Amino acid sequence: MVRATDEKEAQKLREDAKLLDEAGCFGIVLEKIPAKLAAQVTLDVKAPTIGIGAGSEVDGQVLVLHDMLGINIDFSPRFLRRYHNLHEEITHAVVAYIDDVKAKRFPNEKEQY
C-alpha cells in the first residue's frame, strides 16, 4: 500500500524527515510513497534519501538482489524491475542435481576421493 497519499500523512512524513535530519541521521529511506513527496523530502533535508518505490528524484535507490535477479518470483510490487530470471535457471539446476543423485551419477569417480 502506498503511504502518505493524503496531505496529513504527507505533512507528518516531511516533519519526521526534517527531525531525523536535524538529529544528524546519516540517511533516510523512503519506501512506497508518491514520487513528488519523495522529491520534496529530498530537497528539504541534507541527509541522503534512498528510495524504494519512491521515484527517481531521491539520492539513491534500493532494489533487493533476489528480486532484481528474479530468484523470488512470488513478490511483484510495481517498483520491482527484474533484470534476469534466475528462478528458472536455479529450478532447472536443482532438478538436475536431484536426478543425478537419485541415479547415482553424482558424485562420479572424478568427484570423490
MOPAC internal coordinates of N, CA, C and O (Angstrom, degrees):
PM7 1SCF
backbone

  N    0.0000 0     0.00 0     0.00 0    0    0    0
  C    1.4396 1     0.00 0     0.00 0    1    0    0
  C    1.5301 1   108.66 1     0.00 0    2    1    0
  O    1.2310 1   120.61 1   -49.64 1    3    2    1
  N    1.2985 1   116.45 1   130.36 1    3    2    1
  C    1.4594 1   121.94 1   177.22 1    5    3    2
  C    1.5225 1   108.48 1   -71.22 1    6    5    3
  O    1.2310 1   120.88 1   -46.35 1    7    6    5
  N    1.3224 1   115.92 1   133.65 1    7    6    5
  C    1.4688 1   121.69 1  -178.02 1    9    7    6
  C    1.5280 1   109.95 1  -103.00 1   10    9    7
  O    1.2310 1   121.58 1   -15.80 1   11   10    9
  N    1.3332 1   114.59 1   164.20 1   11   10    9
  C    1.4665 1   123.41 1   174.58 1   13   11   10
  C    1.5257 1   112.77 1    59.56 1   14   13   11
  O    1.2310 1   120.92 1  -142.50 1   15   14   13
  N    1.3256 1   115.84 1    37.50 1   15   14   13
  C    1.4623 1   119.29 1   177.06 1   17   15   14
  C    1.5298 1   111.34 1   -85.66 1   18   17   15
  O    1.2310 1   120.12 1   160.02 1   19   18   17
  N    1.3278 1   117.38 1   -19.98 1   19   18   17
  C    1.4677 1   119.44 1   175.80 1   21   19   18
  C    1.5263 1   108.60 1   -98.19 1   22   21   19
  O    1.2310 1   120.56 1   -24.13 1   23   22   21
  N    1.3202 1   116.53 1   155.87 1   23   22   21
  C    1.4660 1   121.55 1  -172.68 1   25   23   22
  C    1.5220 1   113.05 1   -61.98 1   26   25   23
  O    1.2310 1   119.94 1   143.29 1   27   26   25
  N    1.3268 1   117.71 1   -36.71 1   27   26   25
  C    1.4671 1   120.45 1  -178.48 1   29   27   26
  C    1.5363 1   110.81 1   -63.19 1   30   29   27
  O    1.2310 1   120.69 1   131.54 1   31   30   29
  N    1.3122 1   116.28 1   -48.46 1   31   30   29
  C    1.4703 1   119.57 1  -179.54 1   33   31   30
  C    1.5317 1   110.96 1   -69.10 1   34   33   31
  O    1.2310 1   120.26 1   143.45 1   35   34   33
  N    1.3310 1   117.10 1   -36.55 1   35   34   33
  C    1.4588 1   120.82 1   178.47 1   37   35   34
  C    1.5334 1   110.20 1   -63.42 1   38   37   35
  O    1.2310 1   120.36 1   137.39 1   39   38   37
  N    1.3303 1   116.91 1   -42.61 1   39   38   37
  C    1.4641 1   121.19 1   178.77 1   41   39   38
  C    1.5273 1   110.62 1   -63.09 1   42   41   39
  O    1.2310 1   120.52 1   137.90 1   43   42   41
  N    1.3311 1   116.62 1   -42.10 1   43   42   41
  C    1.4652 1   121.42 1   178.63 1   45   43   42
  C    1.5279 1   110.19 1   -62.12 1   46   45   43
  O    1.2310 1   120.17 1   138.69 1   47   46   45
  N    1.3207 1   117.28 1   -41.31 1   47   46   45
  C    1.4687 1   120.77 1   178.90 1   49   47   46
  C    1.5282 1   110.03 1   -63.79 1   50   49   47
  O    1.2310 1   119.96 1   136.04 1   51   50   49
  N    1.3316 1   117.67 1   -43.96 1   51   50   49
  C    1.4696 1   120.68 1   178.71 1   53   51   50
  C    1.5245 1   111.03 1   -61.19 1   54   53   51
  O    1.2310 1   120.72 1   136.50 1   55   54   53
  N    1.3292 1   116.24 1   -43.50 1   55   54   53
  C    1.4714 1   120.52 1   178.95 1   57   55   54
  C    1.5229 1   111.39 1   -63.81 1   58   57   55
  O    1.2310 1   120.60 1   135.59 1   59   58   57
  N    1.3297 1   116.46 1   -44.41 1   59   58   57
  C    1.4706 1   120.23 1   179.37 1   61   59   58
  C    1.5259 1   111.46 1   -62.68 1   62   61   59
  O    1.2310 1   120.52 1   139.55 1   63   62   61
  N    1.3282 1   116.61 1   -40.45 1   63   62   61
  C    1.4668 1   120.52 1   179.22 1   65   63   62
  C    1.5279 1   110.32 1   -63.03 1   66   65   63
  O    1.2310 1   120.20 1   138.71 1   67   66   65
  N    1.3136 1   117.22 1   -41.29 1   67   66   65
  C    1.4681 1   120.55 1   178.60 1   69   67   66
  C    1.5264 1   110.74 1   -65.01 1   70   69   67
  O    1.2310 1   120.31 1   139.71 1   71   70   69
  N    1.3329 1   117.01 1   -40.29 1   71   70   69
  C    1.4662 1   120.48 1   177.66 1   73   71   70
  C    1.5282 1   111.14 1   -62.91 1   74   73   71
  O    1.2310 1   120.56 1   136.00 1   75   74   73
  N    1.3213 1   116.53 1   -44.00 1   75   74   73
  C    1.4652 1   120.53 1   177.56 1   77   75   74
  C    1.5256 1   110.72 1   -61.16 1   78   77   75
  O    1.2310 1   120.92 1   137.71 1   79   78   77
  N    1.3132 1   115.85 1   -42.29 1   79   78   77
  C    1.4590 1   120.75 1   179.85 1   81   79   78
  C    1.5246 1   110.77 1   -63.57 1   82   81   79
  O    1.2310 1   120.24 1   134.10 1   83   82   81
  N    1.3273 1   117.14 1   -45.90 1   83   82   81
  C    1.4627 1   121.79 1   179.39 1   85   83   82
  C    1.5290 1   111.71 1   -63.62 1   86   85   83
  O    1.2310 1   120.54 1   150.53 1   87   86   85
  N    1.3345 1   116.58 1   -29.47 1   87   86   85
  C    1.4621 1   120.97 1   179.48 1   89   87   86
  C    1.5338 1   112.02 1   -78.61 1   90   89   87
  O    1.2310 1   120.44 1   174.27 1   91   90   89
  N    1.3335 1   116.76 1    -5.73 1   91   90   89
  C    1.4582 1   120.09 1   177.33 1   93   91   90
  C    1.5143 1   114.88 1    94.33 1   94   93   91
  O    1.2310 1   120.34 1  -161.94 1   95   94   93
  N    1.3066 1   116.96 1    18.06 1   95   94   93
  C    1.4629 1   121.22 1   179.42 1   97   95   94
  C    1.5377 1   109.69 1   -56.11 1   98   97   95
  O    1.2310 1   120.35 1   -41.53 1   99   98   97
  N    1.3237 1   116.93 1   138.47 1   99   98   97
  C    1.4675 1   120.13 1  -177.08 1  101   99   98
  C    1.5229 1   113.20 1   -81.73 1  102  101   99
  O    1.2310 1   119.52 1   167.36 1  103  102  101
  N    1.3133 1   118.52 1   -12.64 1  103  102  101
  C    1.4601 1   122.15 1   179.36 1  105  103  102
  C    1.5161 1   110.17 1  -176.19 1  106  105  103
  O    1.2310 1   121.03 1   -21.58 1  107  106  105
  N    1.3147 1   115.64 1   158.42 1  107  106  105
  C    1.4614 1   121.46 1  -179.39 1  109  107  106
  C    1.5223 1   108.76 1  -131.29 1  110  109  107
  O    1.2310 1   120.58 1   -55.40 1  111  110  109
  N    1.3188 1   116.49 1   124.60 1  111  110  109
  C    1.4617 1   121.36 1   177.16 1  113  111  110
  C    1.5204 1   108.56 1   -92.11 1  114  113  111
  O    1.2310 1   121.09 1   -51.62 1  115  114  113
  N    1.3159 1   115.52 1   128.38 1  115  114  113
  C    1.4570 1   122.59 1   178.60 1  117  115  114
  C    1.5251 1   107.75 1  -114.86 1  118  117  115
  O    1.2310 1   120.76 1   -66.97 1  119  118  117
  N    1.3246 1   116.15 1   113.03 1  119  118  117
  C    1.4631 1   120.53 1  -174.02 1  121  119  118
  C    1.5147 1   111.66 1  -119.74 1  122  121  119
  O    1.2310 1   121.42 1   -51.23 1  123  122  121
  N    1.3394 1   114.88 1   128.77 1  123  122  121
  C    1.4664 1   123.28 1   174.71 1  125  123  122
  C    1.5214 1   112.09 1    50.71 1  126  125  123
  O    1.2310 1   121.69 1  -126.14 1  127  126  125
  N    1.3357 1   114.38 1    53.86 1  127  126  125
  C    1.4628 1   120.26 1   172.61 1  129  127  126
  C    1.5271 1   107.36 1  -123.86 1  130  129  127
  O    1.2310 1   119.60 1   -19.11 1  131  130  129
  N    1.3241 1   118.36 1   160.89 1  131  130  129
  C    1.4659 1   120.04 1   179.26 1  133  131  130
  C    1.5346 1   111.75 1   -57.54 1  134  133  131
  O    1.2310 1   120.98 1   -39.15 1  135  134  133
  N    1.3073 1   115.73 1   140.85 1  135  134  133
  C    1.4632 1   121.79 1  -177.02 1  137  135  134
  C    1.5287 1   111.79 1   -58.67 1  138  137  135
  O    1.2310 1   120.00 1   140.66 1  139  138  137
  N    1.3270 1   117.60 1   -39.34 1  139  138  137
  C    1.4668 1   120.17 1  -179.90 1  141  139  138
  C    1.5251 1   111.29 1   -64.08 1  142  141  139
  O    1.2310 1   120.25 1   141.91 1  143  142  141
  N    1.3197 1   117.14 1   -38.09 1  143  142  141
  C    1.4555 1   120.94 1   178.09 1  145  143  142
  C    1.5298 1   110.40 1   -67.47 1  146  145  143
  O    1.2310 1   120.32 1   136.95 1  147  146  145
  N    1.3180 1   117.00 1   -43.05 1  147  146  145
  C    1.4684 1   120.53 1   178.06 1  149  147  146
  C    1.5243 1   110.65 1   -61.12 1  150  149  147
  O    1.2310 1   120.16 1   140.33 1  151  150  149
  N    1.3256 1   117.29 1   -39.67 1  151  150  149
  C    1.4651 1   121.14 1   178.00 1  153  151  150
  C    1.5183 1   110.25 1   -63.40 1  154  153  151
  O    1.2310 1   120.02 1   138.34 1  155  154  153
  N    1.3242 1   117.56 1   -41.66 1  155  154  153
  C    1.4607 1   121.22 1   179.85 1  157  155  154
  C    1.5293 1   111.36 1   -65.56 1  158  157  155
  O    1.2310 1   120.53 1   135.58 1  159  158  157
  N    1.3372 1   116.58 1   -44.42 1  159  158  157
  C    1.4634 1   120.20 1   178.14 1  161  159  158
  C    1.5293 1   109.79 1   -60.50 1  162  161  159
  O    1.2310 1   120.25 1   138.80 1  163  162  161
  N    1.3057 1   117.12 1   -41.20 1  163  162  161
  C    1.4599 1   121.88 1   179.51 1  165  163  162
  C    1.5321 1   110.88 1   -60.00 1  166  165  163
  O    1.2310 1   120.43 1   140.83 1  167  166  165
  N    1.3193 1   116.78 1   -39.17 1  167  166  165
  C    1.4609 1   120.53 1   177.20 1  169  167  166
  C    1.5309 1   112.16 1   -71.35 1  170  169  167
  O    1.2310 1   120.36 1   149.14 1  171  170  169
  N    1.3216 1   116.91 1   -30.86 1  171  170  169
  C    1.4655 1   122.43 1  -174.19 1  173  171  170
  C    1.5225 1   114.29 1   -78.96 1  174  173  171
  O    1.2310 1   119.85 1   158.16 1  175  174  173
  N    1.3310 1   117.88 1   -21.84 1  175  174  173
  C    1.4682 1   119.86 1  -173.82 1  177  175  174
  C    1.5290 1   111.00 1  -119.13 1  178  177  175
  O    1.2310 1   121.37 1   -23.38 1  179  178  177
  N    1.3361 1   114.99 1   156.62 1  179  178  177
  C    1.4652 1   120.54 1   176.59 1  181  179  178
  C    1.5217 1   111.28 1   -86.04 1  182  181  179
  O    1.2310 1   120.55 1   148.47 1  183  182  181
  N    1.3353 1   116.56 1   -31.53 1  183  182  181
  C    1.4695 1   121.31 1  -179.25 1  185  183  182
  C    1.5291 1   109.45 1   -63.78 1  186  185  183
  O    1.2310 1   120.26 1   -34.89 1  187  186  185
  N    1.3186 1   117.10 1   145.11 1  187  186  185
  C    1.4655 1   119.41 1   175.96 1  189  187  186
  C    1.5318 1   110.78 1   -63.45 1  190  189  187
  O    1.2310 1   121.11 1   -39.30 1  191  190  189
  N    1.3155 1   115.48 1   140.70 1  191  190  189
  C    1.4718 1   120.79 1   174.74 1  193  191  190
  C    1.5197 1   108.38 1  -104.86 1  194  193  191
  O    1.2310 1   121.51 1   -42.24 1  195  194  193
  N    1.3124 1   114.71 1   137.76 1  195  194  193
  C    1.4627 1   121.76 1   179.85 1  197  195  194
  C    1.5251 1   106.89 1  -119.06 1  198  197  195
  O    1.2310 1   120.52 1   -54.39 1  199  198  197
  N    1.3014 1   116.61 1   125.61 1  199  198  197
  C    1.4623 1   120.78 1  -176.09 1  201  199  198
  C    1.5058 1   113.07 1  -104.09 1  202  201  199
  O    1.2310 1   121.87 1   -34.05 1  203  202  201
  N    1.3206 1   114.03 1   145.95 1  203  202  201
  C    1.4592 1   121.84 1   168.85 1  205  203  202
  C    1.5267 1   104.81 1  -138.91 1  206  205  203
  O    1.2310 1   121.38 1   -80.66 1  207  206  205
  N    1.3183 1   114.96 1    99.34 1  207  206  205
  C    1.4572 1   119.91 1  -173.93 1  209  207  206
  C    1.5176 1   111.80 1    74.00 1  210  209  207
  O    1.2310 1   120.25 1  -147.03 1  211  210  209
  N    1.3405 1   117.12 1    32.97 1  211  210  209
  C    1.4633 1   121.68 1  -177.50 1  213  211  210
  C    1.5300 1   112.24 1  -127.13 1  214  213  211
  O    1.2310 1   120.16 1  -156.53 1  215  214  213
  N    1.3051 1   117.30 1    23.47 1  215  214  213
  C    1.4541 1   120.99 1   176.98 1  217  215  214
  C    1.5181 1   113.72 1    84.74 1  218  217  215
  O    1.2310 1   121.43 1     1.44 1  219  218  217
  N    1.3236 1   114.87 1  -178.56 1  219  218  217
  C    1.4684 1   121.05 1  -172.62 1  221  219  218
  C    1.5228 1   114.08 1   -99.24 1  222  221  219
  O    1.2310 1   119.38 1   176.18 1  223  222  221
  N    1.3220 1   118.80 1    -3.82 1  223  222  221
  C    1.4579 1   120.58 1  -175.40 1  225  223  222
  C    1.5247 1   113.77 1   -93.09 1  226  225  223
  O    1.2310 1   120.47 1  -157.85 1  227  226  225
  N    1.3251 1   116.71 1    22.15 1  227  226  225
  C    1.4599 1   121.97 1   174.00 1  229  227  226
  C    1.5353 1   107.96 1   -95.98 1  230  229  227
  O    1.2310 1   120.72 1    -5.11 1  231  230  229
  N    1.3244 1   116.23 1   174.89 1  231  230  229
  C    1.4578 1   119.29 1  -176.62 1  233  231  230
  C    1.5277 1   114.14 1   -79.64 1  234  233  231
  O    1.2310 1   119.89 1   156.85 1  235  234  233
  N    1.3218 1   117.81 1   -23.15 1  235  234  233
  C    1.4643 1   121.63 1   179.97 1  237  235  234
  C    1.5075 1   110.18 1  -157.51 1  238  237  235
  O    1.2310 1   120.77 1   -10.15 1  239  238  237
  N    1.3094 1   116.14 1   169.85 1  239  238  237
  C    1.4611 1   121.95 1  -176.53 1  241  239  238
  C    1.5185 1   111.75 1  -126.58 1  242  241  239
  O    1.2310 1   121.04 1   -29.29 1  243  242  241
  N    1.3192 1   115.61 1   150.71 1  243  242  241
  C    1.4635 1   122.97 1   172.36 1  245  243  242
  C    1.5194 1   107.60 1  -116.06 1  246  245  243
  O    1.2310 1   120.76 1   -46.26 1  247  246  245
  N    1.3096 1   116.15 1   133.74 1  247  246  245
  C    1.4577 1   121.88 1   169.62 1  249  247  246
  C    1.5239 1   105.46 1  -144.44 1  250  249  247
  O    1.2310 1   120.65 1   -65.07 1  251  250  249
  N    1.3104 1   116.35 1   114.93 1  251  250  249
  C    1.4599 1   121.94 1  -174.66 1  253  251  250
  C    1.5319 1   109.64 1   -61.99 1  254  253  251
  O    1.2310 1   120.87 1   -48.24 1  255  254  253
  N    1.3247 1   115.95 1   131.76 1  255  254  253
  C    1.4613 1   122.07 1  -174.48 1  257  255  254
  C    1.5293 1   112.30 1   -55.00 1  258  257  255
  O    1.2310 1   119.55 1   133.51 1  259  258  257
  N    1.3203 1   118.47 1   -46.49 1  259  258  257
  C    1.4633 1   121.11 1  -178.80 1  261  259  258
  C    1.5277 1   111.21 1   -62.19 1  262  261  259
  O    1.2310 1   120.28 1   145.78 1  263  262  261
  N    1.3097 1   117.08 1   -34.22 1  263  262  261
  C    1.4655 1   120.82 1   177.59 1  265  263  262
  C    1.5264 1   110.23 1   -73.77 1  266  265  263
  O    1.2310 1   120.22 1   134.00 1  267  266  265
  N    1.3270 1   117.18 1   -46.00 1  267  266  265
  C    1.4535 1   122.64 1  -178.41 1  269  267  266
  C    1.5280 1   111.63 1   -59.95 1  270  269  267
  O    1.2310 1   120.70 1   140.47 1  271  270  269
  N    1.3429 1   116.26 1   -39.53 1  271  270  269
  C    1.4617 1   120.56 1  -177.31 1  273  271  270
  C    1.5262 1   113.07 1   -86.88 1  274  273  271
  O    1.2310 1   120.22 1   179.52 1  275  274  273
  N    1.3185 1   117.19 1    -0.48 1  275  274  273
  C    1.4613 1   120.15 1   177.74 1  277  275  274
  C    1.5099 1   113.15 1    72.68 1  278  277  275
  O    1.2310 1   119.87 1  -151.57 1  279  278  277
  N    1.3243 1   117.86 1    28.43 1  279  278  277
  C    1.4576 1   121.10 1   175.76 1  281  279  278
  C    1.5211 1   109.22 1   -77.14 1  282  281  279
  O    1.2310 1   120.79 1   137.17 1  283  282  281
  N    1.3111 1   116.10 1   -42.83 1  283  282  281
  C    1.4581 1   122.83 1   178.20 1  285  283  282
  C    1.5306 1   108.32 1   -99.22 1  286  285  283
  O    1.2310 1   120.02 1   -67.73 1  287  286  285
  N    1.3091 1   117.57 1   112.27 1  287  286  285
  C    1.4671 1   119.70 1  -178.39 1  289  287  286
  C    1.5289 1   112.76 1  -104.67 1  290  289  287
  O    1.2310 1   120.35 1   178.48 1  291  290  289
  N    1.3352 1   116.93 1    -1.52 1  291  290  289
  C    1.4665 1   120.37 1  -178.37 1  293  291  290
  C    1.5203 1   112.67 1   -86.99 1  294  293  291
  O    1.2310 1   119.46 1   176.03 1  295  294  293
  N    1.3107 1   118.63 1    -3.97 1  295  294  293
  C    1.4556 1   123.71 1  -176.53 1  297  295  294
  C    1.5151 1   107.70 1  -121.08 1  298  297  295
  O    1.2310 1   120.07 1   -62.69 1  299  298  297
  N    1.3277 1   117.47 1   117.31 1  299  298  297
  C    1.4670 1   119.50 1  -175.55 1  301  299  298
  C    1.5256 1   112.56 1  -140.23 1  302  301  299
  O    1.2310 1   119.99 1  -116.84 1  303  302  301
  N    1.3341 1   117.62 1    63.16 1  303  302  301
  C    1.4574 1   117.47 1   175.93 1  305  303  302
  C    1.5291 1   110.69 1   -68.49 1  306  305  303
  O    1.2310 1   121.05 1   -17.29 1  307  306  305
  N    1.2810 1   115.60 1   162.71 1  307  306  305
  C    1.4625 1   122.25 1  -176.43 1  309  307  306
  C    1.5291 1   112.98 1   -56.16 1  310  309  307
  O    1.2310 1   120.02 1   144.47 1  311  310  309
  N    1.3294 1   117.57 1   -35.53 1  311  310  309
  C    1.4654 1   120.94 1  -174.95 1  313  311  310
  C    1.5205 1   113.87 1   -81.65 1  314  313  311
  O    1.2310 1   119.66 1   176.14 1  315  314  313
  N    1.3211 1   118.26 1    -3.86 1  315  314  313
  C    1.4608 1   120.88 1  -176.18 1  317  315  314
  C    1.5277 1   110.33 1   -83.73 1  318  317  315
  O    1.2310 1   121.06 1   -51.93 1  319  318  317
  N    1.3035 1   115.57 1   128.07 1  319  318  317
  C    1.4634 1   120.32 1   171.95 1  321  319  318
  C    1.5169 1   107.29 1  -117.21 1  322  321  319
  O    1.2310 1   120.73 1   -57.19 1  323  322  321
  N    1.3287 1   116.21 1   122.81 1  323  322  321
  C    1.4669 1   120.81 1   177.12 1  325  323  322
  C    1.5191 1   108.84 1   -90.67 1  326  325  323
  O    1.2310 1   121.18 1   -51.62 1  327  326  325
  N    1.3116 1   115.35 1   128.38 1  327  326  325
  C    1.4553 1   120.81 1  -179.97 1  329  327  326
  C    1.5221 1   111.97 1   -99.49 1  330  329  327
  O    1.2310 1   120.66 1   171.76 1  331  330  329
  N    1.3254 1   116.35 1    -8.24 1  331  330  329
  C    1.4601 1   120.55 1   179.74 1  333  331  330
  C    1.5264 1   108.78 1  -159.20 1  334  333  331
  O    1.2310 1   120.06 1   -12.04 1  335  334  333
  N    1.3337 1   117.48 1   167.96 1  335  334  333
  C    1.4676 1   122.17 1   177.12 1  337  335  334
  C    1.5269 1   109.01 1  -120.63 1  338  337  335
  O    1.2310 1   121.15 1  -108.68 1  339  338  337
  N    1.3274 1   115.41 1    71.32 1  339  338  337
  C    1.4617 1   118.57 1   179.17 1  341  339  338
  C    1.5217 1   112.18 1   -72.78 1  342  341  339
  O    1.2310 1   119.59 1   159.59 1  343  342  341
  N    1.3049 1   118.39 1   -20.41 1  343  342  341
  C    1.4691 1   120.51 1   178.63 1  345  343  342
  C    1.5249 1   110.04 1   -55.79 1  346  345  343
  O    1.2310 1   120.93 1   133.04 1  347  346  345
  N    1.3107 1   115.83 1   -46.96 1  347  346  345
  C    1.4608 1   120.85 1  -179.95 1  349  347  346
  C    1.5304 1   110.66 1   -64.27 1  350  349  347
  O    1.2310 1   120.36 1   134.14 1  351  350  349
  N    1.3146 1   116.91 1   -45.86 1  351  350  349
  C    1.4695 1   120.40 1  -179.43 1  353  351  350
  C    1.5270 1   111.47 1   -64.55 1  354  353  351
  O    1.2310 1   120.22 1   137.30 1  355  354  353
  N    1.3318 1   117.18 1   -42.70 1  355  354  353
  C    1.4619 1   121.04 1   179.53 1  357  355  354
  C    1.5214 1   110.38 1   -64.83 1  358  357  355
  O    1.2310 1   120.34 1   137.20 1  359  358  357
  N    1.3295 1   116.95 1   -42.80 1  359  358  357
  C    1.4649 1   120.80 1   179.05 1  361  359  358
  C    1.5197 1   110.76 1   -59.47 1  362  361  359
  O    1.2310 1   119.98 1   134.74 1  363  362  361
  N    1.3299 1   117.65 1   -45.26 1  363  362  361
  C    1.4739 1   121.15 1   178.77 1  365  363  362
  C    1.5310 1   110.86 1   -62.90 1  366  365  363
  O    1.2310 1   120.18 1   139.12 1  367  366  365
  N    1.3230 1   117.25 1   -40.88 1  367  366  365
  C    1.4659 1   120.54 1  -179.70 1  369  367  366
  C    1.5273 1   111.13 1   -65.73 1  370  369  367
  O    1.2310 1   119.98 1   137.42 1  371  370  369
  N    1.3266 1   117.64 1   -42.58 1  371  370  369
  C    1.4646 1   120.77 1  -179.75 1  373  371  370
  C    1.5240 1   110.73 1   -66.15 1  374  373  371
  O    1.2310 1   119.95 1   138.03 1  375  374  373
  N    1.3093 1   117.69 1   -41.97 1  375  374  373
  C    1.4717 1   121.28 1   178.51 1  377  375  374
  C    1.5285 1   109.93 1   -62.60 1  378  377  375
  O    1.2310 1   120.13 1   137.10 1  379  378  377
  N    1.3344 1   117.35 1   -42.90 1  379  378  377
  C    1.4753 1   120.88 1   178.82 1  381  379  378
  C    1.5244 1   110.75 1   -63.68 1  382  381  379
  O    1.2310 1   120.28 1   139.21 1  383  382  381
  N    1.3256 1   117.07 1   -40.79 1  383  382  381
  C    1.4728 1   121.25 1   177.99 1  385  383  382
  C    1.5239 1   110.62 1   -61.84 1  386  385  383
  O    1.2310 1   120.27 1   132.25 1  387  386  385
  N    1.3141 1   117.09 1   -47.75 1  387  386  385
  C    1.4749 1   120.99 1   179.69 1  389  387  386
  C    1.5261 1   110.36 1   -59.70 1  390  389  387
  O    1.2310 1   120.62 1   135.04 1  391  390  389
  N    1.3276 1   116.43 1   -44.96 1  391  390  389
  C    1.4683 1   120.58 1   178.70 1  393  391  390
  C    1.5301 1   111.11 1   -60.20 1  394  393  391
  O    1.2310 1   120.26 1   136.29 1  395  394  393
  N    1.3360 1   117.10 1   -43.71 1  395  394  393
  C    1.4680 1   120.86 1  -179.92 1  397  395  394
  C    1.5227 1   112.07 1   -64.84 1  398  397  395
  O    1.2310 1   120.20 1   139.86 1  399  398  397
  N    1.3286 1   117.23 1   -40.14 1  399  398  397
  C    1.4679 1   120.19 1   178.84 1  401  399  398
  C    1.5225 1   109.87 1   -65.99 1  402  401  399
  O    1.2310 1   120.25 1   133.30 1  403  402  401
  N    1.3149 1   117.13 1   -46.70 1  403  402  401
  C    1.4673 1   120.69 1  -179.03 1  405  403  402
  C    1.5281 1   111.67 1   -62.84 1  406  405  403
  O    1.2310 1   120.38 1   144.08 1  407  406  405
  N    1.3313 1   116.88 1   -35.92 1  407  406  405
  C    1.4684 1   121.48 1  -179.06 1  409  407  406
  C    1.5314 1   112.22 1   -86.83 1  410  409  407
  O    1.2310 1   120.60 1  -176.74 1  411  410  409
  N    1.3478 1   116.45 1     3.26 1  411  410  409
  C    1.4696 1   122.68 1   179.88 1  413  411  410
  C    1.5245 1   112.06 1    62.94 1  414  413  411
  O    1.2310 1   120.04 1  -152.99 1  415  414  413
  N    1.3496 1   117.53 1    27.01 1  415  414  413
  C    1.4697 1   121.68 1   174.86 1  417  415  414
  C    1.5313 1   110.75 1   -88.90 1  418  417  415
  O    1.2310 1   120.54 1   166.75 1  419  418  417
  N    1.3008 1   116.58 1   -13.25 1  419  418  417
  C    1.4595 1   121.34 1   176.29 1  421  419  418
  C    1.5079 1   108.65 1  -131.90 1  422  421  419
  O    1.2310 1   120.15 1   -50.91 1  423  422  421
  N    1.2992 1   117.31 1   129.09 1  423  422  421
  C    1.4627 1   127.07 1    -3.98 1  425  423  422
  C    1.5299 1   110.79 1   -80.44 1  426  425  423
  O    1.2310 1   121.12 1   -30.44 1  427  426  425
  N    1.3387 1   115.45 1   149.56 1  427  426  425
  C    1.4616 1   119.15 1   174.84 1  429  427  426
  C    1.5270 1   108.28 1   -89.81 1  430  429  427
  O    1.2310 1   120.05 1     4.27 1  431  430  429
  N    1.3240 1   117.50 1  -175.73 1  431  430  429
  C    1.4710 1   120.91 1  -174.79 1  433  431  430
  C    1.5265 1   112.83 1   -63.58 1  434  433  431
  O    1.2310 1   119.61 1   147.61 1  435  434  433
  N    1.3297 1   118.35 1   -32.39 1  435  434  433
  C    1.4536 1   121.54 1   179.58 1  437  435  434
  C    1.5345 1   112.27 1   -76.91 1  438  437  435
  O    1.2310 1   120.37 1   168.23 1  439  438  437
  N    1.3104 1   116.90 1   -11.77 1  439  438  437
  C    1.4627 1   121.33 1  -176.68 1  441  439  438
  C    1.5216 1   112.78 1  -107.82 1  442  441  439
  O    1.2310 1   121.39 1  -158.79 1  443  442  441
  N    1.3063 1   114.95 1    21.21 1  443  442  441
  C    1.4781 1   119.35 1   178.00 1  445  443  442
  C    1.5170 1   109.82 1  -141.77 1  446  445  443
  O    1.2310 1   120.54 1   -12.90 1  447  446  445
  N    1.3349 1   116.57 1   167.10 1  447  446  445
  C    1.4712 1   121.94 1  -178.86 1  449  447  446
  C    1.5107 1   109.92 1  -105.00 1  450  449  447
  O    1.2310 1   120.10 1   180.00 1  451  450  449

